[in-house]
Amino acid sequence: MDFFATESEEVKIAWHPVSLSNGSVVLTRQQAHSWALVLDSRAIPCSIESDGTAWRLLVPEYHLESARRELRLYEEANRNWPPPAPTARRLVENTLPTVSILILLATFHNLTLIGLSLPGHGILDLQELGTAHASSIRAGQWWQCVTALTLHAGPVHLISNLAIGGTFILLLCRDLGSGLAWSLLLASGTIGNAINAWVQSPDHRSVGASTAVFGAVGILAAISIVRDRQHMRRRWFIPVAAGLALLAILGTEGENTDLGAHLFGFFTGIFLGVEVEFLVGKYGRPGTILNLLLAAFSGITVVAAWWAALMWSG
């Protein structure tokens, strides 16, 4: 009787297909490869089998239960992933009112080139009255943060703000509505000028709507981050990087360029944009009445700032 085998015997391992939650063992190609990666990360041996149309994932019999457990946990963790794409927000058709306001700002620039005279004030130099002087703003003349947004250093400055800034302003107004968009633009420009006045030297002077224009860029970047946050995850910085690239290209060149104002307008816009987009996502865009109130408040703020500038000059 032979007590010892003369040749080693191979132990055959039985491989079994892993089934879906519905019991089917037929997988798609993507499912098979995704599951294989999951099992590989857990050190569970597996093999993909295919006949060209159907795919199966095989594991050794003694790993079958652990494989099912790991894949069940994986499916539960990714049940709602990727999240559905955010619903596209219907744009507001307000191009004509927005363009009209831009034309009004251009017309006001022409008025600043003319020596206007008011009773008790003599001939007014609107450029001097409305320029943001850092020392004056620090002394409490807040209105210069607003009036400076309505002035331009010259025709080239004006045209560049209308052509480049007008594009971002149109996009913002169509997305959020005119009243909300213009109030955000005014706020980002005003706050940006105020911060700039405190970090610059006391003799620093600044004019131009560029602070508000880069505020619009920051707001649009923030809207993109918040609205698409579920899909962006690790790419959240892309809209901000795009805005900073625009700032580097458009906001750092030129003899009279105020980089500080542009930068502070941009980051103020990001802060305001994040807050507003969360509110709009939760409650929706402002209705007609609230939009009109916001638009009126923005207009009154500009008029009040110029009134304060005129009163101070007297």
Secondary structure, DSSP 8 states (H G I E B T S, - for coil): ---S-SS-------EEE---TTS---B-HHHHHHHHHHHHHTT---EEEE-SS-EEEEEEGGGHHHHHHHHHHHHHHTTT-S------------HHHHHHHHHHHHHHHHHHTS-EEETTTEEE-HHHHHSEEHHHHHTT-TTHHHHGGG--SSHHHHHHIIIIIHHHHHHHHHHH-HHHHHHHHHHHHHHHHHHHHHHS-TT-EE--THHHHHHHHHHHHHHHHHHTHHHHGGGTHHHHHHHHHHHHHHSS-STT--HHHHHHHHHHHHHHHHHHHHHHHHH-S--HHHHHHHHHHHHHHHHHHHHHHHHHH-
